[in-house]
Amino acid sequence: MTRSSSTFFAIAILLSCGGQAAFAQNNPAATKAKQATPDPTAALAHDHHDGLTVTADPYTDKARGKEKFGKANPLDAGILPVEIFMRNETNEPIHVDINTIQLEVQLRKGGRQEIDWLPAEDVAGLVAHPGGVTPSNRPRIAGIPLPSGDKKTDKLAEILRPLTLDADVVPPMGALHGFLYFNVNNELSLADTAVLYVPDASVIASKKALMFYEVRFGKAAQNPAN
């Protein structure tokens, strides 16, 4: 191969590569497919305003609960675990009072009822001793474990605590998530029309109170007037 032929061959390769790069840059579909990062929570029920998104994923299938919680599965005791995600899209930290979060359910006989969430220790007690333990009235203090003195209960509580929502400040441009547990007395179908109510959120620096958040599950999302 002569020197001129080698030079021509090299130029041809460069032009070919450049053409492929230009095609990729000018092909929106290819660029989008490469850059898109699927959000696993995008299809879940959520409420968004003031730069904060509250998303909820109720676990109603016992097999799914077993995979997540193992022996400490709240569903075995008729308790509905709800995984809650909070995403802050602002540059200010936001405080959410998790102690006032409630689940509003529509009763079969009519009317609605607000249900407070149970601490991990009380959930563990109900799973360990079905029908034999009444949830205590001990205060729900985020991040502070309160041993029951019962070895079986405490062992299950150790499984639940790391999965439980125990933080109340969503950092700037950040997120937090965890489970809260609601005793629906085995009536898991109540989740179809339930609403997660988050009434107390505020911007820490300015102390500005945010409007409440309502996350409607299933049929409730389709019929918000119910």
N, C-alpha and C positions, 0 to 999 in steps of 0.2 A: 504494500500500500504506500503511495507517494505521500509526501508531506501535505500537499494540497488536499488530497483525499481524506487524510486524517483530520485536517482542520474542518472540512465540510461535515464529516461524520459527527464531530464534537458539537458543532453548531446545531446540527439537526436534533441531537439529544436534548440540548438546552432548550430549544424551541418547543420540543414535545413536552418537557416537564413544565415549562412555563404555561403552555396551553392548558395542561391538566389543572395547574394551580388556579389559573384564571377561571376555569370552568367551575371549580369548587367554590370560589369566592362569589361567582355570579349565579350560583344555584341555591336559592333560598331554602329549598326543601332539604338539600344535603346539609347546609349549615345548621338549620333548625334541628335536624335529627342528631347532629353531632353535639350541639350545645344544650339541648333540652335535658333537664334533670327532673324526672317525675317526683312530685310531692305525694308521699303515701297518705297524707291527711287531706288532700284536696277534695276528695269525694265525700268526706265526713260532714256531719251536721256542724254548723259553726255560726257564730255571730261576729261581726267586725265593725268597729267604728273607733274613732279617736286614735287610730294607729295600733290598736290592740285587737288581735283575733283570738277568740276563745273557741276551741274545737273540742268535740266530745265523741267518744267511741264506746257505746255500751256493749258489754260482753253478755250476750244472752244464750250462747251455746256452751253447754257444759264441757264439751270436748275442747273447745277453744280455751275455756277457762282452765282446764286441766293442764293444757300445754303451757300456759303462762304461769300458773300458780302452783302446779304440782299438788301435793297433799293439802295445801292450804287454800284450795279452790273455794272462794266465797259462794259460788253458785250451788255447791253441795249443801249449804245451809240456807238456801233461798235468798241470798244476798246478791244484789246486782252491782258488779264492779263497773265503774265508768272511767275510762282513761281520758284524762283531760290534758289538752295541749294549749299553752298560752304563748303567743308570739307577739313581741313588741317591735313595731316597725319605726319607732321614734328614737330620738337621741336622749330621751330622759327615762330613768327607771320608773316603773309603775308598780305600785303596791296593790295587791289583791288580798282582801281579807278572806282567806279560804274557810275560816270558821263559820261564815254566814252563807256559804254555798248550800243550796238546797235542790232537791229533785221534786218537781211538781208532777203528780200523776193524776190521771182521770180515773176515778173509781167506777167499778162496774155498775153500782147502784146509783150513779150520778154524783155530781159534785167533784171537786178536786181536793187534793191533800198535799201539803208540803212535807217532805221527809228530810230530816237532817242526816248527814253522813255519820258513819260509825268509825271510831278509831281502829287502827289495825289490831290492837290488843283485844277489843271486843269482838271483832270479826273472827279472830283466831279462837276465841273462847266458844263461839257458836259453832264453828267448824269442828273443834275438838270434842265438844259435848252437845250434839244436836238436841235441842229442846230442853237441855238441862242447865243452861246458863242464861241469865238475863243480862243484857248489856249494862254496864255500870254507868254511873253519872259522873265519872271522873272527867275533869276538864280536858278538852282536846287541845293539847299544846304541841304545835308543830315542831318536829325534830327531837322531842324528848320522849324516849320510850318509858312506859310505865309497866313494869313486870307485874304479872298477876299472882305469882307464887305457885302456879300450876305448871309443871314441867311440860306437859303436852301442849298446853296453850302457848307457853312462852316459845316453844320450838317452832310452832306454826307462825307466831308473830314475827319471829326472826326472818321468815321467808317473805312476809307481807310488807314489813317496814321499808325495805329498799325500793319497793315498787309503789309505795304510797306517796301521794302529793304532800310534801312537807315543807315546801318553800313558799313564800308569799311575795317575793319581789321578782318581777320580770325585768332582767337587765336591758339596757339600751341596745337596740338592734339584736336582741337575743330572745331566748325562749326557755321555757321549763315545761315539764309534764310529769304526770304521775296519776295514780288511781285514787278515787274516792269510792266508798262502799255504802250502798243504800239498801236497807232491809225492806224488801218488797214482799216478804212472807211467801216466797216461791211463786208469786204471780209475775213471772218474767214478761208476760205479754203486756204488762203495764208500760214497758219501755217503748212500745209502739207509738204511744201518744204522750210520752213524758216530755218534760221541758226542764233542762238544767238551768237554774237561776243563779246568776252571779251578781249580787246587788251592790257590792262595795269594792270599787276600784278607784284609785286616785293617782295622779302624778305626784311623786314624792317632793320634788323641788318646789313646785308652785302650790301644792296641796289642793290642786284642782280635782274635784270629784267628777268621775266619768259617769255617764249614763249606764244604767244596769245592762247586763248581757243576758240574753235568753237564747239558749241553744235548743232547738226543737228537734226531737228524734222522729224518725220514720214518718208515720201518718200525720203527726203533729206539724211537721215541716210542710206537708202538702196542704194542710188545713189550719193555718195559723189562727183562725178565728175560734177554733174549738177550745 
